Amino acid sequence: MTAASLLSRRALLRRLGVSSAVLPFLGNLPSLALASSSTAKKRLIIVFSPDGVVKKNFWPAIPGRFITPGPVRVPVELPASLQPLDPFRDQLLTLKGVHNKVRGDGDLHMRGIGCLLTGIELFPGNVQGGGDTPAGWASGLSIDQEIRRHLQSQPDSATRFGSLEFGVLVPNRADTWTRMVYTGPNQPVSPIDDPYQMFHKLYGQAKDRESLQSVLDELREDLATVARALPVEDRQILEHHTALVRDFERELATHHETIAHAVPKLEEGVVEQNDQMPKISRMQIELVVSSLAADFTRVATLQYTNSVGQPRFKWLGIDEGQHELSHEPNSNEAAQDKLTRINAWYAGEIAHLATRLAETPEPAGNGSLLDHTTILWTNELGEGNSHSHTDIPFVLLGGGLGFTSGRAVEFGGVPHNRLLLTLAHAMGHTDLSRFGNPDYCGDGPLTGLA
């Protein structure tokens, strides 16, 4: 939020004699925003899942619309891994033929995640992967942070946090396989994969887990005082925000004992936390939605595990680890089926995120949060067993960036740096002419998406 809008909110609290702890609930209220901030908000959520995909069950067979044109509109069947996204086919966009062409040090998993959002080489280092040369951290910032810098520099788009980094079972260790967000060269950002910790980052009430008390219990009177001083429209937005927080607190009170970090070196810890992956995912999704509705940020990342991710999807009847399965040859039909179902599970979580965004009204605007948000789902590899960096999965959903959706697009082998530029331009950062390694930016942003 801008300094001027923050001052206006603080002035209201001083006039009403209430605590500044109420401030996080006021960031999205139209009557307390600057008049110049009436431009429709644009939001971006980048979701990562690891280890590549089964190509034949992920990519649409031919480019084109997901519903055939003409007097009788016939839906085109989506591939098995994308089936959970079928309710959103009109807002779905798949981009095939976008390659990660960045080379240099590090194994293919390291470069896959480390160069995915940065578009630039890893530094030389002493972290040795499964092959190739050792490497260190990425040598540039990631596109989400570039967009964050731009938005924070503009009075109309600056927010409280600028960006938020969510995780689901990301190992509690710092290495190139576990980090995809960078604020600059050698500056990786750790995602927060404990929903309890993220909740308290957002609402500023750091209490012991065992004596969990509602943030709202302490602020009830102050929130009521502020509500009486607001216009009806603002009052409704404030009530919706507090309802989201109250519902999430109920979740925390019930499940807070299950949401600590995974312990990657202790098999018992991995298994124990592994089984909580669906619950942690849904809790983090609720916090993503809440943070966007409150205008805490307009840029978020949601990282499922890590490159070389090895969750075991026991709730799907799959006992093997994901990375272990991804190394099986394409001729192993049982493994291919399991990997397809795993990616369909990730797609189901994307669908749930989209559903929650669609159910949440755009504060003081038209439509829903999904109408003003684009979700980008991606991966460090195109295919796990070949460790390919060609056809990196890029799936977009939602209306935030103004792309023409409801179709599959084939690009034929363009560098993914051009897609990163496209995201920045769509978010309003149109003066950015190159990003990451400039050798892969020569033709500028991708065309044909509008």
C-alpha positions in Angstrom: 0.0 0.0 0.0 1.2 3.5 -0.6 2.4 5.9 2.1 -0.6 8.2 1.6 -3.2 5.5 1.8 -1.4 4.0 4.9 -1.5 7.4 6.6 -5.2 7.8 5.8 -5.9 4.5 7.5 -3.8 5.3 10.5 -5.6 8.6 10.7 -8.9 6.9 10.8 -7.7 4.6 13.6 -6.4 7.5 15.6 -9.7 9.4 15.2 -11.6 6.3 16.3 -9.2 5.5 19.1 -8.6 1.9 18.1 -5.5 -0.3 17.9 -3.2 -0.3 14.9 -3.6 -4.1 14.9 -6.7 -3.5 12.8 -4.6 -2.2 9.9 -4.3 -5.6 8.1 -8.1 -5.7 7.7 -8.3 -2.3 6.0 -5.9 -2.6 3.0 -8.6 -3.4 0.5 -11.3 -0.9 1.4 -12.1 1.4 -1.4 -13.0 4.4 0.7 -9.6 4.4 2.3 -7.6 4.0 -1.0 -6.3 6.8 -3.2 -8.7 8.0 -5.9 -6.1 7.2 -8.5 -6.1 3.5 -7.6 -9.3 2.7 -9.4 -7.5 0.8 -12.1 -8.5 -2.9 -12.1 -6.0 -5.0 -10.1 -3.9 -7.6 -11.8 -2.6 -10.6 -9.8 -0.3 -13.5 -10.5 0.1 -16.8 -8.7 2.9 -19.1 -9.8 2.5 -22.7 -8.8 5.3 -25.2 -9.0 5.2 -29.1 -8.9 8.2 -31.2 -9.6 9.7 -34.0 -11.7 8.1 -33.5 -15.2 4.9 -34.9 -16.7 3.8 -37.8 -18.8 3.6 -36.0 -22.1 0.9 -38.1 -23.8 -1.4 -37.6 -20.8 -0.6 -33.9 -20.3 -0.6 -32.0 -23.5 -3.7 -31.6 -25.7 -3.3 -33.7 -28.9 -3.6 -30.7 -31.2 -3.5 -26.9 -30.8 -6.8 -25.0 -30.8 -9.9 -24.3 -28.9 -11.1 -26.5 -26.0 -14.6 -26.1 -27.4 -15.1 -26.5 -31.1 -16.7 -23.4 -32.8 -19.9 -23.5 -34.7 -23.6 -23.8 -34.0 -23.1 -26.9 -31.9 -20.3 -26.3 -29.4 -18.6 -29.6 -28.6 -16.1 -29.8 -25.7 -12.7 -31.2 -26.7 -11.7 -33.8 -24.1 -8.8 -32.6 -21.9 -5.8 -35.0 -21.3 -6.0 -37.2 -18.2 -3.6 -35.0 -16.2 -5.6 -31.9 -16.9 -9.1 -33.4 -16.4 -9.6 -31.7 -13.0 -9.4 -28.3 -14.7 -12.3 -29.1 -17.0 -14.8 -26.9 -15.1 -12.4 -24.0 -16.0 -11.8 -24.9 -19.7 -13.0 -21.5 -20.8 -10.3 -19.9 -18.7 -7.6 -22.4 -19.4 -4.5 -21.9 -21.6 -1.8 -24.4 -22.3 1.5 -23.4 -23.8 3.5 -26.2 -25.4 6.9 -25.7 -27.2 8.3 -23.3 -24.6 11.8 -24.6 -23.7 14.2 -23.7 -20.9 17.4 -23.1 -23.0 19.6 -21.9 -20.1 22.7 -23.9 -19.8 25.8 -23.7 -17.6 26.7 -25.4 -14.3 24.5 -27.7 -12.3 22.5 -30.9 -13.0 19.2 -30.8 -14.9 17.1 -30.7 -11.8 19.1 -27.8 -10.3 19.0 -25.8 -13.5 15.4 -26.8 -14.0 14.2 -25.1 -10.8 17.0 -22.5 -10.4 16.6 -21.1 -13.9 12.8 -21.6 -14.2 11.8 -18.2 -13.0 15.2 -16.4 -13.3 16.0 -17.3 -16.9 19.7 -17.1 -16.2 22.6 -19.4 -15.3 23.5 -20.7 -11.9 26.7 -19.5 -10.3 29.5 -22.0 -10.1 29.5 -23.6 -6.7 30.2 -26.6 -4.6 26.8 -28.3 -4.6 27.1 -31.5 -6.6 24.1 -33.0 -8.2 23.4 -36.4 -9.8 25.5 -35.4 -12.8 27.1 -32.6 -14.6 29.1 -30.0 -12.8 28.5 -28.6 -9.2 26.8 -25.3 -9.0 25.5 -22.6 -6.6 22.5 -20.3 -6.5 21.0 -18.5 -9.5 22.9 -15.5 -10.8 19.8 -13.2 -11.1 16.4 -12.4 -9.6 13.2 -14.3 -10.5 10.4 -12.8 -12.6 8.0 -12.7 -9.7 10.4 -10.5 -7.8 11.0 -8.3 -10.9 7.2 -7.8 -11.1 7.1 -7.2 -7.4 9.7 -4.4 -7.7 7.7 -2.8 -10.4 4.4 -3.0 -8.6 5.9 -1.7 -5.4 7.3 1.3 -7.2 3.9 2.4 -8.4 1.5 4.2 -5.9 -1.6 2.4 -7.4 -0.2 -1.1 -7.1 2.1 -1.1 -4.0 0.9 -3.6 -1.3 1.8 -4.4 2.3 4.1 -7.4 1.4 4.8 -7.0 -2.3 5.0 -10.7 -2.7 4.3 -13.8 -0.6 6.0 -17.2 -1.0 4.0 -20.2 0.1 5.2 -23.8 0.3 3.8 -27.3 0.8 6.3 -29.8 2.3 9.4 -27.9 1.0 12.4 -29.5 2.8 13.8 -27.4 5.6 17.2 -27.1 4.0 18.7 -24.5 1.8 20.1 -25.8 -1.5 19.6 -25.2 -5.2 17.0 -28.0 -5.5 14.6 -26.4 -3.0 14.6 -22.7 -4.1 12.9 -21.1 -7.1 12.4 -17.5 -6.0 15.3 -15.1 -5.9 15.4 -11.4 -4.9 18.8 -11.0 -6.7 22.0 -12.9 -7.6 22.8 -15.4 -4.8 19.7 -14.3 -2.9 17.2 -17.2 -2.7 13.9 -16.8 -0.8 12.7 -19.6 1.5 9.0 -20.3 1.0 6.9 -20.6 4.2 5.4 -24.1 4.2 3.9 -23.9 7.7 0.4 -22.4 7.4 0.5 -21.4 11.1 3.7 -19.4 10.5 2.2 -17.8 7.3 -1.0 -16.9 9.2 0.9 -15.0 11.8 3.0 -13.3 9.2 -0.2 -12.0 7.6 -2.0 -11.0 10.8 0.9 -10.2 13.2 -0.2 -12.2 16.2 2.7 -14.6 17.1 1.3 -16.8 19.9 2.4 -20.2 21.1 0.6 -23.0 19.1 -0.6 -24.7 22.3 -2.4 -21.6 23.5 -3.8 -20.6 20.1 -6.2 -17.7 20.5 -8.2 -15.9 17.8 -6.8 -12.7 16.4 -10.4 -11.6 16.0 -11.2 -12.1 19.7 -8.8 -9.4 20.7 -9.9 -7.0 17.9 -13.7 -7.6 18.0 -14.5 -4.3 19.6 -12.1 -2.3 17.5 -13.3 -3.9 14.3 -16.9 -3.1 15.3 -15.9 0.6 15.9 -14.2 0.8 12.5 -17.2 -0.8 10.8 -19.6 1.7 12.1 -17.5 4.5 10.6 -17.4 2.9 7.1 -19.7 3.1 4.1 -21.9 0.0 3.6 -19.8 -1.4 0.7 -16.6 -1.2 2.8 -18.4 -2.8 5.8 -19.4 -5.8 3.6 -15.8 -6.2 2.4 -14.5 -6.0 6.0 -17.1 -8.6 7.1 -16.0 -11.0 4.3 -12.4 -10.6 5.2 -13.0 -11.3 8.9 -15.1 -14.3 8.0 -12.2 -15.8 6.0 -9.9 -15.3 8.9 -12.3 -16.8 11.4 -12.8 -19.9 9.2 -9.1 -20.3 8.8 -8.5 -20.0 12.6 -10.9 -22.9 13.1 -8.7 -24.9 10.8 -5.6 -24.0 12.7 -7.1 -24.8 16.0 -8.0 -28.3 14.8 -4.9 -29.2 12.7 -2.0 -27.1 14.0 -0.2 -30.1 15.3 0.2 -31.6 11.8 1.7 -28.8 9.9 5.4 -28.6 10.8 8.2 -28.8 8.2 9.1 -32.1 6.7 12.4 -33.6 7.9 14.0 -34.8 4.7 16.8 -36.9 6.2 14.6 -38.8 8.6 12.3 -41.3 6.8 9.9 -41.4 9.7 9.5 -37.6 9.6 9.0 -37.6 5.8 6.3 -40.2 6.0 4.5 -38.5 8.9 4.4 -35.2 7.2 3.9 -36.6 3.8 0.4 -37.9 4.7 -0.6 -34.4 5.7 0.2 -32.9 2.2 -3.5 -32.6 1.1 -4.4 -30.8 4.3 -1.4 -28.5 4.2 -2.2 -27.7 0.5 -5.8 -26.7 1.3 -4.8 -24.5 4.2 -2.1 -22.7 2.2 -4.6 -22.2 -0.6 -7.0 -20.6 1.8 -4.2 -18.2 2.9 -3.4 -17.4 -0.7 -7.0 -16.4 -1.3 -7.2 -14.4 1.9 -4.0 -12.5 1.1 -5.2 -11.6 -2.3 -8.7 -10.6 -1.1 -7.1 -8.4 1.5 -4.7 -6.9 -1.1 -1.7 -7.9 1.0 0.0 -8.8 -2.2 -0.7 -9.2 -6.0 2.2 -11.6 -6.6 2.4 -15.0 -4.9 4.2 -18.3 -5.4 3.0 -21.7 -4.2 5.7 -24.4 -4.3 4.9 -28.1 -3.9 7.9 -29.9 -2.4 11.1 -29.3 -4.5 13.0 -30.3 -7.5 13.7 -34.0 -7.1 10.5 -34.0 -5.1 9.8 -37.4 -3.5 6.3 -37.2 -1.9 4.4 -40.5 -1.6 0.8 -40.1 -2.7 -0.6 -42.7 -0.4 -4.1 -41.1 -0.5 -4.1 -42.1 -4.2 -3.0 -45.6 -3.4 0.6 -44.9 -4.6 3.4 -46.0 -2.3 6.4 -45.1 -4.5 8.0 -41.6 -4.3 7.2 -39.3 -7.2 10.9 -38.8 -8.2 11.4 -42.6 -8.1 8.5 -43.1 -10.4 9.6 -40.3 -12.8 12.8 -42.2 -13.6 10.8 -45.2 -14.9 10.9 -45.7 -18.7 7.8 -44.7 -20.7 7.3 -48.4 -21.4 6.4 -48.9 -17.8 2.7 -48.4 -18.1 2.0 -48.8 -14.4 4.5 -46.0 -13.5 3.1 -43.8 -16.3 -0.4 -44.3 -14.9 0.7 -43.3 -11.4 2.6 -40.3 -12.6 -0.5 -39.2 -14.6 -2.7 -39.5 -11.5 -0.1 -37.6 -9.4 -0.2 -34.7 -11.9 -4.0 -34.9 -12.0 -3.8 -34.5 -8.2 -1.8 -31.3 -8.6 -4.3 -30.1 -11.2 -7.0 -30.8 -8.7 -5.3 -28.5 -6.2 -5.1 -25.8 -8.9 -8.8 -26.3 -9.6 -9.5 -25.9 -5.9 -7.5 -22.7 -5.9 -9.4 -21.5 -8.9 -12.7 -22.4 -7.3 -11.9 -20.5 -4.2 -10.9 -17.5 -6.2 -14.0 -17.7 -8.3 -16.1 -17.9 -5.1 -14.5 -14.8 -3.6 -15.9 -11.4 -4.9 -13.5 -8.9 -6.2 -13.4 -6.2 -3.5 -15.2 -3.1 -4.8 -15.0 -4.4 -8.3 -16.7 -6.5 -10.9 -16.7 -10.3 -10.9 -14.5 -12.5 -8.7 -10.9 -12.7 -7.7 -10.3 -15.3 -10.5 -11.5 -12.7 -13.1 -8.6 -10.5 -12.0 -6.0 -13.2 -11.3 -3.9 -15.5 -13.4 -2.5 -18.8 -12.1 0.6 -20.2 -13.8 1.3 -23.8 -13.1 4.8 -25.0 -14.1 7.5 -27.6 -13.5 11.4 -27.8 -13.6 11.3 -30.6 -16.2 9.4 -31.4 -19.3 9.7 -35.1 -18.7 11.2 -36.9 -15.7 13.0 -39.9 -17.1 14.7 -37.9 -19.9 15.3 -34.9 -17.6 14.2 -32.8 -20.6 14.1 -29.0 -20.5 12.0 -29.0 -23.7 8.2 -28.5 -23.5 8.4 -27.2 -19.9 4.8 -27.4 -18.6 3.2 -24.0 -18.6 -0.5 -23.9 -17.9 -2.4 -20.7 -17.2 -5.8 -20.2 -15.7 -7.8 -17.1 -14.9 -8.5 -13.7 -16.4 -6.0 -11.5 -14.6 -3.6 -10.9 -17.5 -6.0 -10.5 -20.4 -4.8 -13.6 -22.4 -7.3 -15.3 -24.8 -8.0 -18.5 -22.9 -9.9 -21.7 -23.6 -7.3 -23.1 -26.0 -4.0 -24.9 -26.4 -1.2 -23.0 -28.1 1.9 -24.5 -29.7 5.1 -22.3 -29.9 7.5 -24.7 -31.6 10.6 -24.2 -29.3 10.8 -20.6 -28.1 13.0 -19.8 -25.0 11.0 -19.5 -21.8 12.7 -16.2 -21.1 10.2 -14.8 -23.6 7.3 -16.1 -21.6 8.8 -14.5 -18.5 8.9 -11.2 -20.3 5.3 -11.7 -21.4 4.2 -12.1 -17.8 5.9 -8.9 -16.8 4.4 -6.9 -19.7 0.9 -8.3 -18.9 1.4 -7.2 -15.3 2.1 -3.7 -16.5 5.9 -3.8 -16.5 6.1 -2.9 -20.2 9.4 -1.1 -20.1 11.2 -4.4 -19.4 12.9 -5.4 -22.7 14.9 -8.4 -21.6 15.0 -10.7 -18.6 17.6 -13.2 -17.4 20.1 -14.2 -20.1 19.6 -11.6 -22.9 20.6 -14.2 -25.6 17.1 -15.7 -25.1 15.1 -12.5 -25.2 15.9 -11.3 -28.7 12.3 -11.5 -30.1 10.7 -10.0 -27.0 7.5 -11.1 -25.4 5.5 -13.9 -26.9 2.9 -13.0 -29.4 -0.5 -14.6 -30.0 -1.7 -14.7 -26.4 -3.9 -11.7 -26.3 
